[in-house]
Amino acid sequence: MRILFVHQNFPGQFRHAARALAAAGHEVVALGIHTRGMPDMRCVRYRVNPPPQPSALEPARDFETKIARGLACAQAMQQLKEKGFDPDVVVAHPGWGEALFCKDVWPTARLLVFAEFYYGGQGSDFGFDPEFHRPGLLAQHRLRLKNTALLHALATADGGYAPTRWQHAQIPPPLRSRFDVIFDGIDTRTAAPDAQAWLSLRRDGVRLNAGDEVLTFVNRNLEPYRGFHVFMRALPAILKARPRAHCLIVGGDSVSYGQPPAGGGTWRQKLLQELTPDLPMDRVHFLGILPYRDYLRVLQVSACHVYLTYPFVLSWSCVEALSAGCVVVGSRTPPVQEFIEHGHNGWLVDFFDRDALVAQVVEVLANPGAQMALRERARQGVVEQYDLQGRCLGPLLELILGHRPAQVFPADKVGAPT
């Protein structure tokens, strides 16, 4: 079978499926702007020519940018077609507009889209945090138009999938039944507990071992969407109550979602400027962006891991932390509640309740022995429900190859083992 993967930053979420299909002997081609080569497949890059001048209608500019991406992608597809490549199936991430014109180039190819996130005005990230976002009518207009490219992709697709039930529920009801729920999958053999794990912070002259009082926080980038401001404002009280604890913070200083701070700089700079007088900086360690192996060691030495998020796409790191046997204190927001049941495999607090976050983290750090059963259930739940090889990859390959999975997540209760 001939399979084309379309992703701006390939491989992205398609890494495991593309690799498995290529290894099985299928002809796999990847198309994107920033593609990284993988074994046994051809990777093709294309360039986007932005509009010479932005639209006079400000709310239309986002869609205009996505049209430009879609046109560039379609041109690259046409070039592939002219060279004799006609895929049986196209698997596309529609978030940047690349899926807009797939059917115009290959009308008979089966189009599957990765339905990562459909923006909504109620119950999701929009207007969730009043400190940074007080939406007016124009912002609501922008949000509605932001879904335009997604609607085209969802409407023309032959099917597809969303990674979680909550993300699936954001798809408009008339289209929802055509999409499956298939989680990306966690390599639970790699993201696993290690009682012998240790981490050396040479710059700070500190060595931390599994079993030490280590508080961890991980984001791709440190920003409000992932609760960085809430965590940092809770940190002085946590470290005052636990004078032997060290805090490891992993993440970059760019912005993945939302906006940078008003007035410039980074969110880390802004929060440190606000909080440094109250923080024992010899026990707060910013590690930046780490290689995967070092990132896993951070999770393996963690005594308490905090994961906070707006109602938005769930981070892989949350599920990897559970897989590594971390005690996760998470935000009581829908994406997290799908994976964590309070008191069963983790702890939940209101996203904005700083005092509750402090109390819960201090309790976990003060009583590590009481968390052992919870750690085991956290690990067990991921192995049983979200393991890459045992649970997730097979149904995704079946979907791509033409066999719609009947059910992916059999648990009826959030966080409960199967």
Secondary structure as UniProt FT lines:
FT   STRAND          2..6
FT   TURN            8..11
FT   HELIX           12..14
FT   HELIX           15..23
FT   TURN            24..25
FT   STRAND          27..32
FT   TURN            39..40
FT   STRAND          42..45
FT   HELIX           58..60
FT   HELIX           61..82
FT   TURN            83..84
FT   STRAND          89..92
FT   TURN            95..96
FT   TURN            98..101
FT   HELIX           102..105
FT   TURN            107..108
FT   STRAND          110..114
FT   TURN            126..127
FT   TURN            130..132
FT   HELIX           137..146
FT   HELIX           148..156
FT   STRAND          159..162
FT   HELIX           165..169
FT   HELIX           173..176
FT   TURN            177..178
FT   STRAND          179..181
FT   TURN            188..190
FT   TURN            195..196
FT   STRAND          198..201
FT   HELIX           202..204
FT   STRAND          206..209
FT   TURN            210..211
FT   STRAND          214..221
FT   HELIX           224..226
FT   HELIX           228..241
FT   TURN            243..244
FT   STRAND          246..252
FT   TURN            262..263
FT   HELIX           267..275
FT   HELIX           276..278
FT   HELIX           281..283
FT   STRAND          284..288
FT   HELIX           292..300
FT   STRAND          304..307
FT   HELIX           316..323
FT   TURN            324..325
FT   STRAND          328..331
FT   HELIX           334..337
FT   TURN            338..339
FT   TURN            343..345
FT   STRAND          346..349
FT   TURN            351..352
FT   HELIX           354..366
FT   HELIX           368..371
FT   HELIX           372..385
FT   HELIX           388..392
FT   HELIX           393..400
FT   TURN            401..402
FT   TURN            414..415
//
